[in-house]
């Protein structure tokens, strides 16, 4: 099945090949590597080889200058996500059929129903499959067999875009698929979804977005007497209320104290981005890298954060929450050059594709790579491919309208 590479995000969190690790990218990596080797696009192979050699060259330089202070092999994690992009470019597989996307939507709807109607059953199943899990309890949304609602939101956003791409290619049969996935996305209750929607709207409709933000700035002080900051509210509402009530003169310690989860993610991400300032050669990407970055940045408050302290006390591995932050943490001052080489190789591999990108997946991928998205996840990289993948002329004409006659698609 040539479109298997697009379905690998299903297996990001299970089965548990690596104990104590939330993201399990082995299957996605294997499929992407196979696609790269069996694909017919030599530009993709050359592009990925160039990125790999650039990273390996930096590893050698770092060891010669800085010595082996930490495991340099951890930096190879920076290749896992791009491998999915270059593998998709090499394979040039069509999107999954609409029947397959309907099966995906039914799967997510079934997961949502089990979690909401039988939380005990869901909790027992998810504890066997995942290394960490949460169950919808009225404060947080559904997790859909992922470690938490934020991860579930990333997966559903990806499959929602994939379903739309499938419709653009094969024709919009089973039109209920996109609304069903959108319902699952809302059910996650993730604050991150709200952030992605705001940024996406700002890119596409800046005038409307500015008007909305202006209205919010005026309205929030007027309703400031309404108590939204309590543990009985929906977590997204609580997080927004606490974010607005934080001390902006000392923002990170304030938000870390008000919301442990939000504060921990913002703190680790910002500390990673600050790495080039105090460690030009980078710190690495082993389990000691983030604590070293927090200490070097002077973020002493982070070690009192309940989320971060529990992870470190239990001996678990802290990782940056975004690919760009991980690049800055691992490569230091070289991270902009590595990003430039990666972008140049992607452009080289995609030169035969269309020039004007599809903005929806491109904006979402940018948010995930810069703001939050697992380091080894293929999701943002596959979204980049969706943005630039060229549709054959016949399919493109047939998919110009959802009302147009759909093409015959394989099962």
DRENDO-1510 file (C-alpha; in Angstrom, 1 decimal, always signed):
<recs>
REC; n; res; u; v; w
REC; 1; UNK; +0.0; +0.0; +0.0 .
REC; 2; UNK; +1.8; +3.1; -1.3 .
REC; 3; UNK; +0.0; +5.5; +0.9 .
REC; 4; UNK; +1.2; +3.8; +4.2 .
REC; 5; UNK; +3.6; +6.6; +4.8 .
REC; 6; UNK; +0.7; +9.0; +5.4 .
REC; 7; UNK; -0.8; +6.7; +8.0 .
REC; 8; UNK; +2.4; +6.3; +10.2 .
REC; 9; UNK; +1.3; +9.0; +12.7 .
REC; 10; UNK; -1.2; +6.5; +13.9 .
REC; 11; UNK; +1.7; +4.6; +15.5 .
REC; 12; UNK; +3.6; +7.4; +17.1 .
REC; 13; UNK; +2.7; +6.4; +20.6 .
REC; 14; UNK; +2.3; +2.6; +20.4 .
REC; 15; UNK; +3.4; -0.1; +20.4 .
REC; 16; UNK; +5.9; +0.6; +23.1 .
REC; 17; UNK; +9.2; -0.4; +21.5 .
REC; 18; UNK; +11.2; +2.1; +23.6 .
REC; 19; UNK; +10.3; +1.9; +27.4 .
REC; 20; UNK; +9.9; +5.3; +29.1 .
REC; 21; UNK; +9.6; +7.2; +25.9 .
REC; 22; UNK; +6.3; +8.9; +24.9 .
REC; 23; UNK; +7.0; +9.1; +21.1 .
REC; 24; UNK; +7.7; +5.9; +19.3 .
REC; 25; UNK; +8.9; +6.9; +15.9 .
REC; 26; UNK; +10.5; +3.6; +14.9 .
REC; 27; UNK; +7.7; +2.4; +12.5 .
REC; 28; UNK; +7.4; +5.8; +10.9 .
REC; 29; UNK; +11.2; +6.0; +10.5 .
REC; 30; UNK; +11.3; +2.6; +8.9 .
REC; 31; UNK; +8.5; +3.3; +6.5 .
REC; 32; UNK; +10.1; +6.6; +5.5 .
REC; 33; UNK; +13.5; +5.0; +5.0 .
REC; 34; UNK; +12.0; +2.3; +2.8 .
REC; 35; UNK; +10.1; +5.0; +0.8 .
REC; 36; UNK; +13.3; +6.9; +0.3 .
REC; 37; UNK; +15.2; +3.8; -0.9 .
REC; 38; UNK; +12.4; +2.5; -3.1 .
REC; 39; UNK; +11.2; +5.8; -4.5 .
REC; 40; UNK; +12.0; +7.1; -7.9 .
REC; 41; UNK; +13.0; +10.6; -7.1 .
REC; 42; UNK; +16.8; +10.9; -6.9 .
REC; 43; UNK; +16.6; +14.5; -5.8 .
REC; 44; UNK; +15.1; +13.4; -2.5 .
REC; 45; UNK; +17.9; +10.9; -1.9 .
REC; 46; UNK; +20.5; +13.6; -2.6 .
REC; 47; UNK; +18.8; +16.1; -0.5 .
REC; 48; UNK; +18.5; +13.9; +2.5 .
REC; 49; UNK; +22.1; +12.7; +2.1 .
REC; 50; UNK; +23.3; +16.3; +2.1 .
REC; 51; UNK; +21.4; +17.1; +5.3 .
REC; 52; UNK; +22.8; +13.9; +6.9 .
REC; 53; UNK; +26.4; +14.7; +5.9 .
REC; 54; UNK; +26.1; +18.3; +7.2 .
REC; 55; UNK; +24.9; +17.0; +10.6 .
REC; 56; UNK; +27.6; +14.3; +10.8 .
REC; 57; UNK; +30.3; +16.9; +9.9 .
REC; 58; UNK; +29.1; +19.1; +12.7 .
REC; 59; UNK; +29.2; +16.1; +15.1 .
REC; 60; UNK; +32.9; +15.5; +14.2 .
REC; 61; UNK; +33.8; +19.2; +14.6 .
REC; 62; UNK; +32.0; +19.3; +18.0 .
REC; 63; UNK; +33.8; +16.2; +19.3 .
REC; 64; UNK; +37.2; +17.6; +18.2 .
REC; 65; UNK; +36.6; +21.0; +19.8 .
REC; 66; UNK; +34.4; +20.3; +22.8 .
REC; 67; UNK; +35.2; +16.6; +23.5 .
REC; 68; UNK; +32.7; +14.0; +24.3 .
REC; 69; UNK; +30.8; +15.7; +27.1 .
REC; 70; UNK; +27.5; +14.1; +26.1 .
REC; 71; UNK; +26.4; +11.5; +23.7 .
REC; 72; UNK; +26.6; +13.1; +20.2 .
REC; 73; UNK; +24.4; +10.4; +18.7 .
REC; 74; UNK; +21.4; +12.1; +20.3 .
REC; 75; UNK; +21.6; +14.8; +17.6 .
REC; 76; UNK; +20.7; +12.1; +15.0 .
REC; 77; UNK; +17.1; +12.6; +16.2 .
REC; 78; UNK; +17.1; +15.8; +14.1 .
REC; 79; UNK; +17.1; +13.6; +11.0 .
REC; 80; UNK; +14.0; +11.5; +11.8 .
REC; 81; UNK; +11.4; +14.2; +10.9 .
REC; 82; UNK; +13.0; +15.3; +7.7 .
REC; 83; UNK; +13.4; +11.7; +6.6 .
REC; 84; UNK; +9.6; +11.5; +6.4 .
REC; 85; UNK; +9.5; +14.5; +4.2 .
REC; 86; UNK; +12.2; +13.3; +1.8 .
REC; 87; UNK; +10.6; +9.8; +1.9 .
REC; 88; UNK; +7.3; +11.2; +0.8 .
REC; 89; UNK; +8.9; +13.2; -1.9 .
REC; 90; UNK; +10.7; +10.1; -3.2 .
REC; 91; UNK; +7.6; +8.0; -3.1 .
REC; 92; UNK; +5.2; +10.5; -4.6 .
REC; 93; UNK; +2.3; +8.3; -3.5 .
REC; 94; UNK; -1.2; +9.6; -4.0 .
REC; 95; UNK; -3.3; +10.5; -1.0 .
REC; 96; UNK; -5.3; +7.7; +0.8 .
REC; 97; UNK; -8.7; +6.9; -0.7 .
REC; 98; UNK; -11.8; +8.4; +0.7 .
REC; 99; UNK; -12.9; +5.0; +2.0 .
REC; 100; UNK; -9.7; +4.8; +4.0 .
REC; 101; UNK; -10.2; +8.3; +5.3 .
REC; 102; UNK; -13.7; +7.4; +6.3 .
REC; 103; UNK; -12.3; +4.4; +8.3 .
REC; 104; UNK; -9.9; +6.9; +10.0 .
REC; 105; UNK; -12.8; +9.2; +11.0 .
REC; 106; UNK; -14.7; +6.2; +12.3 .
REC; 107; UNK; -11.7; +5.2; +14.4 .
REC; 108; UNK; -11.4; +8.6; +16.0 .
REC; 109; UNK; -15.1; +8.8; +16.7 .
REC; 110; UNK; -15.0; +5.3; +18.3 .
REC; 111; UNK; -12.1; +6.4; +20.5 .
REC; 112; UNK; -13.9; +9.5; +21.5 .
REC; 113; UNK; -17.1; +7.6; +22.4 .
REC; 114; UNK; -15.2; +5.0; +24.5 .
REC; 115; UNK; -13.3; +7.6; +26.4 .
REC; 116; UNK; -16.3; +9.7; +27.1 .
REC; 117; UNK; -18.9; +7.0; +27.8 .
REC; 118; UNK; -16.7; +4.3; +29.4 .
REC; 119; UNK; -13.7; +6.1; +30.9 .
REC; 120; UNK; -12.8; +3.1; +33.1 .
REC; 121; UNK; -12.5; +0.8; +30.1 .
REC; 122; UNK; -10.6; +3.4; +28.2 .
REC; 123; UNK; -8.2; +3.9; +31.1 .
REC; 124; UNK; -7.4; +0.2; +31.3 .
REC; 125; UNK; -6.8; -0.1; +27.5 .
REC; 126; UNK; -4.6; +3.0; +27.3 .
REC; 127; UNK; -2.5; +2.1; +30.3 .
REC; 128; UNK; -1.5; -1.1; +28.5 .
REC; 129; UNK; -0.6; +0.7; +25.2 .
REC; 130; UNK; +1.0; +4.0; +26.2 .
REC; 131; UNK; +3.8; +4.9; +28.6 .
REC; 132; UNK; +1.7; +7.9; +29.8 .
REC; 133; UNK; -1.9; +8.7; +29.4 .
REC; 134; UNK; -4.8; +10.9; +30.6 .
REC; 135; UNK; -8.5; +10.3; +30.6 .
REC; 136; UNK; -11.2; +12.9; +29.8 .
REC; 137; UNK; -12.6; +14.1; +33.2 .
REC; 138; UNK; -14.6; +17.3; +32.3 .
REC; 139; UNK; -11.6; +19.6; +32.8 .
REC; 140; UNK; -9.4; +18.2; +30.0 .
REC; 141; UNK; -10.7; +16.9; +26.7 .
REC; 142; UNK; -10.3; +13.5; +25.1 .
REC; 143; UNK; -6.9; +12.0; +24.4 .
REC; 144; UNK; -7.9; +9.5; +21.7 .
REC; 145; UNK; -5.2; +6.9; +22.6 .
REC; 146; UNK; -2.4; +9.5; +22.8 .
REC; 147; UNK; -0.6; +10.6; +25.9 .
REC; 148; UNK; -2.7; +13.8; +26.3 .
REC; 149; UNK; -5.2; +16.0; +24.5 .
REC; 150; UNK; -2.6; +18.3; +23.0 .
REC; 151; UNK; -1.0; +15.3; +21.2 .
REC; 152; UNK; -4.5; +14.1; +20.2 .
REC; 153; UNK; -5.1; +17.5; +18.7 .
REC; 154; UNK; -1.9; +17.4; +16.6 .
REC; 155; UNK; -2.9; +14.0; +15.3 .
REC; 156; UNK; -6.5; +15.0; +14.4 .
REC; 157; UNK; -5.4; +18.2; +12.8 .
REC; 158; UNK; -3.0; +16.2; +10.6 .
REC; 159; UNK; -5.7; +13.7; +9.6 .
REC; 160; UNK; -8.1; +16.5; +8.9 .
REC; 161; UNK; -5.7; +18.1; +6.5 .
REC; 162; UNK; -5.0; +14.6; +5.0 .
REC; 163; UNK; -8.7; +14.0; +4.5 .
REC; 164; UNK; -9.1; +17.3; +2.7 .
REC; 165; UNK; -6.1; +16.5; +0.5 .
REC; 166; UNK; -7.7; +13.2; -0.3 .
REC; 167; UNK; -10.9; +15.0; -1.3 .
REC; 168; UNK; -9.0; +17.4; -3.5 .
REC; 169; UNK; -7.3; +14.4; -5.3 .
REC; 170; UNK; -10.1; +11.8; -5.4 .
REC; 171; UNK; -13.2; +13.9; -5.1 .
REC; 172; UNK; -15.3; +14.7; -2.1 .
REC; 173; UNK; -17.2; +11.5; -1.5 .
REC; 174; UNK; -18.1; +10.7; +2.2 .
REC; 175; UNK; -18.4; +14.4; +2.9 .
REC; 176; UNK; -19.1; +13.6; +6.6 .
REC; 177; UNK; -15.4; +12.7; +7.1 .
REC; 178; UNK; -14.1; +16.3; +7.6 .
REC; 179; UNK; -17.0; +17.4; +10.0 .
REC; 180; UNK; -16.5; +14.2; +12.0 .
REC; 181; UNK; -12.8; +14.9; +12.4 .
REC; 182; UNK; -13.5; +18.5; +13.3 .
REC; 183; UNK; -15.8; +17.3; +16.0 .
REC; 184; UNK; -13.1; +15.1; +17.4 .
REC; 185; UNK; -10.7; +18.1; +17.3 .
REC; 186; UNK; -13.1; +20.2; +19.3 .
REC; 187; UNK; -13.5; +17.4; +21.8 .
REC; 188; UNK; -9.8; +17.5; +22.7 .
REC; 189; UNK; -10.4; +20.9; +24.3 .
REC; 190; UNK; -6.7; +21.7; +23.6 .
REC; 191; UNK; -5.5; +25.2; +24.1 .
REC; 192; UNK; -3.0; +24.6; +21.4 .
REC; 193; UNK; -5.7; +24.2; +18.8 .
REC; 194; UNK; -6.9; +27.7; +19.7 .
REC; 195; UNK; -3.4; +29.0; +19.2 .
REC; 196; UNK; -3.1; +27.3; +15.8 .
REC; 197; UNK; -6.4; +28.7; +14.7 .
REC; 198; UNK; -5.5; +32.2; +15.8 .
REC; 199; UNK; -2.2; +32.1; +14.0 .
REC; 200; UNK; -3.8; +30.5; +10.9 .
REC; 201; UNK; -6.5; +33.2; +10.8 .
REC; 202; UNK; -3.9; +35.9; +11.3 .
REC; 203; UNK; -2.0; +34.7; +8.2 .
REC; 204; UNK; -5.1; +34.3; +6.0 .
REC; 205; UNK; -7.3; +37.2; +7.3 .
REC; 206; UNK; -5.0; +39.7; +9.1 .
REC; 207; UNK; -7.6; +42.5; +9.1 .
REC; 208; UNK; -10.3; +40.3; +10.8 .
REC; 209; UNK; -7.8; +38.9; +13.2 .
REC; 210; UNK; -6.6; +42.3; +14.3 .
REC; 211; UNK; -10.2; +43.4; +14.7 .
REC; 212; UNK; -10.9; +40.3; +16.9 .
REC; 213; UNK; -7.8; +40.9; +19.0 .
REC; 214; UNK; -8.7; +44.6; +19.5 .
REC; 215; UNK; -12.2; +43.6; +20.6 .
REC; 216; UNK; -10.7; +41.0; +23.1 .
REC; 217; UNK; -8.3; +43.6; +24.5 .
REC; 218; UNK; -11.2; +46.0; +25.1 .
REC; 219; UNK; -13.6; +43.4; +26.4 .
REC; 220; UNK; -11.4; +41.4; +28.8 .
REC; 221; UNK; -10.9; +44.3; +31.3 .
REC; 222; UNK; -14.7; +44.9; +31.2 .
REC; 223; UNK; -15.4; +41.3; +32.3 .
REC; 224; UNK; -12.4; +41.0; +34.6 .
REC; 225; UNK; -14.6; +40.5; +37.6 .
REC; 226; UNK; -15.8; +37.1; +36.2 .
REC; 227; UNK; -13.9; +34.4; +38.0 .
REC; 228; UNK; -12.6; +32.0; +35.3 .
REC; 229; UNK; -9.5; +30.8; +37.1 .
REC; 230; UNK; -10.7; +27.7; +39.0 .
REC; 231; UNK; -10.1; +24.0; +38.8 .
REC; 232; UNK; -13.7; +23.3; +37.9 .
REC; 233; UNK; -13.5; +25.2; +34.6 .
REC; 234; UNK; -12.4; +23.7; +31.2 .
REC; 235; UNK; -8.6; +23.7; +31.2 .
REC; 236; UNK; -8.3; +25.8; +28.1 .
REC; 237; UNK; -10.4; +28.5; +29.8 .
REC; 238; UNK; -8.3; +28.2; +33.0 .
REC; 239; UNK; -5.1; +28.4; +31.0 .
REC; 240; UNK; -6.2; +31.5; +29.1 .
REC; 241; UNK; -7.3; +33.2; +32.3 .
REC; 242; UNK; -4.1; +32.4; +34.1 .
REC; 243; UNK; -2.0; +33.6; +31.1 .
REC; 244; UNK; -3.8; +37.0; +31.2 .
REC; 245; UNK; -3.4; +37.3; +34.9 .
REC; 246; UNK; +0.3; +36.5; +35.0 .
REC; 247; UNK; +3.0; +39.0; +36.0 .
REC; 248; UNK; +4.4; +40.2; +32.7 .
REC; 249; UNK; +7.3; +41.8; +34.4 .
REC; 250; UNK; +8.5; +38.3; +35.4 .
REC; 251; UNK; +6.5; +36.3; +33.0 .
REC; 252; UNK; +8.0; +32.8; +32.9 .
REC; 253; UNK; +8.2; +32.3; +36.7 .
REC; 254; UNK; +4.7; +33.7; +37.0 .
REC; 255; UNK; +3.1; +31.5; +34.4 .
REC; 256; UNK; +5.0; +28.5; +35.6 .
REC; 257; UNK; +3.5; +29.0; +39.1 .
REC; 258; UNK; +0.0; +29.6; +37.7 .
REC; 259; UNK; -0.1; +26.7; +35.2 .
REC; 260; UNK; +2.5; +24.0; +35.6 .
REC; 261; UNK; +2.0; +22.4; +32.3 .
REC; 262; UNK; +1.9; +25.5; +30.2 .
REC; 263; UNK; +4.8; +27.0; +32.1 .
REC; 264; UNK; +7.0; +23.9; +31.8 .
REC; 265; UNK; +6.6; +23.8; +28.0 .
REC; 266; UNK; +7.2; +27.5; +27.5 .
REC; 267; UNK; +10.2; +27.4; +29.9 .
REC; 268; UNK; +12.0; +24.5; +28.2 .
REC; 269; UNK; +11.3; +25.9; +24.7 .
REC; 270; UNK; +12.7; +29.4; +25.6 .
REC; 271; UNK; +15.7; +27.9; +27.4 .
REC; 272; UNK; +16.5; +25.8; +24.3 .
REC; 273; UNK; +16.3; +28.9; +22.0 .
REC; 274; UNK; +18.7; +30.7; +24.4 .
REC; 275; UNK; +21.4; +28.0; +24.0 .
REC; 276; UNK; +23.4; +29.7; +21.2 .
REC; 277; UNK; +24.0; +32.6; +23.5 .
REC; 278; UNK; +25.9; +30.7; +26.2 .
REC; 279; UNK; +26.8; +27.4; +24.4 .
REC; 280; UNK; +27.9; +28.2; +20.8 .
REC; 281; UNK; +28.6; +24.6; +20.1 .
REC; 282; UNK; +25.3; +23.4; +21.4 .
REC; 283; UNK; +24.6; +21.2; +24.4 .
REC; 284; UNK; +23.2; +18.1; +22.7 .
REC; 285; UNK; +20.0; +16.2; +22.8 .
REC; 286; UNK; +20.6; +13.6; +25.4 .
REC; 287; UNK; +18.5; +13.5; +28.6 .
REC; 288; UNK; +20.8; +15.9; +30.4 .
REC; 289; UNK; +20.6; +18.7; +27.8 .
REC; 290; UNK; +17.4; +20.4; +28.9 .
REC; 291; UNK; +18.4; +20.6; +32.6 .
REC; 292; UNK; +21.8; +22.0; +31.5 .
REC; 293; UNK; +20.0; +24.6; +29.3 .
REC; 294; UNK; +17.7; +25.6; +32.2 .
REC; 295; UNK; +20.6; +26.0; +34.6 .
REC; 296; UNK; +22.7; +28.0; +32.0 .
REC; 297; UNK; +19.8; +30.3; +31.3 .
REC; 298; UNK; +19.3; +31.0; +35.0 .
REC; 299; UNK; +15.8; +29.5; +35.1 .
REC; 300; UNK; +16.1; +28.4; +38.7 .
REC; 301; UNK; +12.3; +28.5; +39.1 .
REC; 302; UNK; +12.0; +25.7; +36.6 .
REC; 303; UNK; +13.3; +23.2; +39.1 .
REC; 304; UNK; +10.4; +24.0; +41.4 .
REC; 305; UNK; +7.9; +23.5; +38.5 .
REC; 306; UNK; +5.8; +20.4; +39.5 .
REC; 307; UNK; +5.8; +19.0; +35.9 .
REC; 308; UNK; +9.5; +19.5; +35.3 .
REC; 309; UNK; +10.6; +18.4; +38.7 .
REC; 310; UNK; +8.6; +15.2; +38.7 .
REC; 311; UNK; +10.0; +14.3; +35.3 .
REC; 312; UNK; +13.6; +14.9; +36.4 .
REC; 313; UNK; +13.1; +13.3; +39.8 .
REC; 314; UNK; +11.7; +10.1; +38.2 .
REC; 315; UNK; +14.7; +9.9; +35.9 .
REC; 316; UNK; +12.7; +10.5; +32.7 .
REC; 317; UNK; +14.0; +12.3; +29.7 .
REC; 318; UNK; +13.2; +15.9; +29.1 .
REC; 319; UNK; +13.1; +17.0; +25.5 .
REC; 320; UNK; +12.3; +20.4; +23.8 .
REC; 321; UNK; +8.7; +20.9; +22.8 .
REC; 322; UNK; +9.5; +22.0; +19.2 .
REC; 323; UNK; +11.9; +20.9; +16.4 .
REC; 324; UNK; +13.3; +24.4; +16.1 .
REC; 325; UNK; +14.0; +24.6; +19.8 .
REC; 326; UNK; +15.7; +21.2; +19.7 .
REC; 327; UNK; +17.9; +22.4; +16.8 .
REC; 328; UNK; +19.0; +25.4; +18.8 .
REC; 329; UNK; +19.6; +23.2; +21.9 .
REC; 330; UNK; +21.6; +20.6; +20.0 .
REC; 331; UNK; +23.6; +22.6; +17.5 .
REC; 332; UNK; +23.9; +26.0; +19.2 .
REC; 333; UNK; +25.1; +28.8; +16.9 .
REC; 334; UNK; +25.1; +26.5; +13.9 .
REC; 335; UNK; +21.4; +25.9; +14.1 .
REC; 336; UNK; +20.5; +28.7; +11.6 .
REC; 337; UNK; +23.0; +27.3; +9.1 .
REC; 338; UNK; +21.5; +23.8; +9.6 .
REC; 339; UNK; +18.0; +25.2; +9.1 .
REC; 340; UNK; +19.2; +26.9; +5.9 .
REC; 341; UNK; +20.8; +23.8; +4.5 .
REC; 342; UNK; +17.7; +21.8; +5.3 .
REC; 343; UNK; +15.4; +24.3; +3.6 .
REC; 344; UNK; +17.7; +24.5; +0.6 .
REC; 345; UNK; +17.7; +20.7; +0.3 .
REC; 346; UNK; +13.9; +20.6; +0.6 .
REC; 347; UNK; +13.7; +23.2; -2.1 .
REC; 348; UNK; +16.0; +21.2; -4.3 .
REC; 349; UNK; +14.0; +18.0; -3.9 .
REC; 350; UNK; +10.7; +19.9; -4.5 .
REC; 351; UNK; +11.8; +21.8; -7.6 .
REC; 352; UNK; +9.6; +19.7; -9.8 .
REC; 353; UNK; +6.5; +20.3; -7.7 .
REC; 354; UNK; +4.2; +23.3; -7.9 .
REC; 355; UNK; +5.6; +26.7; -7.0 .
REC; 356; UNK; +2.6; +28.1; -5.1 .
REC; 357; UNK; +2.1; +26.2; -1.8 .
REC; 358; UNK; -1.1; +25.2; -0.2 .
REC; 359; UNK; -1.0; +27.6; +2.8 .
REC; 360; UNK; -3.2; +25.6; +5.3 .
REC; 361; UNK; -0.7; +22.7; +5.9 .
REC; 362; UNK; +2.3; +25.0; +5.5 .
REC; 363; UNK; +1.1; +27.4; +8.3 .
REC; 364; UNK; +0.2; +24.5; +10.6 .
REC; 365; UNK; +3.6; +22.8; +10.0 .
REC; 366; UNK; +5.4; +26.1; +10.8 .
REC; 367; UNK; +3.5; +26.4; +14.1 .
REC; 368; UNK; +4.3; +22.8; +15.1 .
REC; 369; UNK; +8.0; +23.1; +14.2 .
REC; 370; UNK; +8.5; +26.4; +16.0 .
REC; 371; UNK; +6.0; +26.4; +18.9 .
REC; 372; UNK; +5.2; +22.8; +19.8 .
REC; 373; UNK; +5.4; +19.4; +18.2 .
REC; 374; UNK; +7.4; +16.3; +19.2 .
REC; 375; UNK; +11.0; +16.3; +18.0 .
REC; 376; UNK; +10.7; +12.9; +16.2 .
REC; 377; UNK; +7.1; +13.3; +14.9 .
REC; 378; UNK; +6.6; +13.0; +11.1 .
REC; 379; UNK; +3.4; +15.1; +11.3 .
REC; 380; UNK; +4.7; +18.6; +10.5 .
REC; 381; UNK; +7.1; +17.3; +7.8 .
REC; 382; UNK; +4.3; +15.4; +6.0 .
REC; 383; UNK; +2.2; +18.6; +6.2 .
REC; 384; UNK; +5.0; +20.4; +4.4 .
REC; 385; UNK; +4.8; +17.8; +1.7 .
REC; 386; UNK; +1.1; +18.2; +1.4 .
REC; 387; UNK; +1.7; +22.0; +0.9 .
REC; 388; UNK; +3.9; +21.5; -2.1 .
REC; 389; UNK; +2.7; +18.2; -3.6 .
REC; 390; UNK; +1.6; +18.6; -7.2 .
REC; 391; UNK; -1.7; +17.1; -8.2 .
REC; 392; UNK; -2.0; +15.7; -11.7 .
REC; 393; UNK; -4.1; +18.0; -14.0 .
REC; 394; UNK; -7.0; +15.7; -14.4 .
REC; 395; UNK; -7.5; +15.1; -10.6 .
REC; 396; UNK; -7.0; +18.8; -10.0 .
REC; 397; UNK; -9.8; +19.8; -12.3 .
REC; 398; UNK; -12.1; +17.2; -10.9 .
REC; 399; UNK; -11.5; +18.4; -7.4 .
REC; 400; UNK; -12.0; +22.0; -8.1 .
REC; 401; UNK; -15.4; +21.8; -6.4 .
REC; 402; UNK; -16.7; +19.4; -3.7 .
REC; 403; UNK; -19.8; +19.0; -5.9 .
REC; 404; UNK; -17.8; +17.8; -8.9 .
REC; 405; UNK; -17.9; +14.1; -9.9 .
REC; 406; UNK; -15.3; +12.2; -7.9 .
REC; 407; UNK; -12.6; +10.1; -9.6 .
REC; 408; UNK; -12.5; +6.4; -9.0 .
REC; 409; UNK; -10.1; +5.7; -6.1 .
REC; 410; UNK; -8.5; +2.5; -5.0 .
REC; 411; UNK; -9.5; +0.8; -1.7 .
</recs>
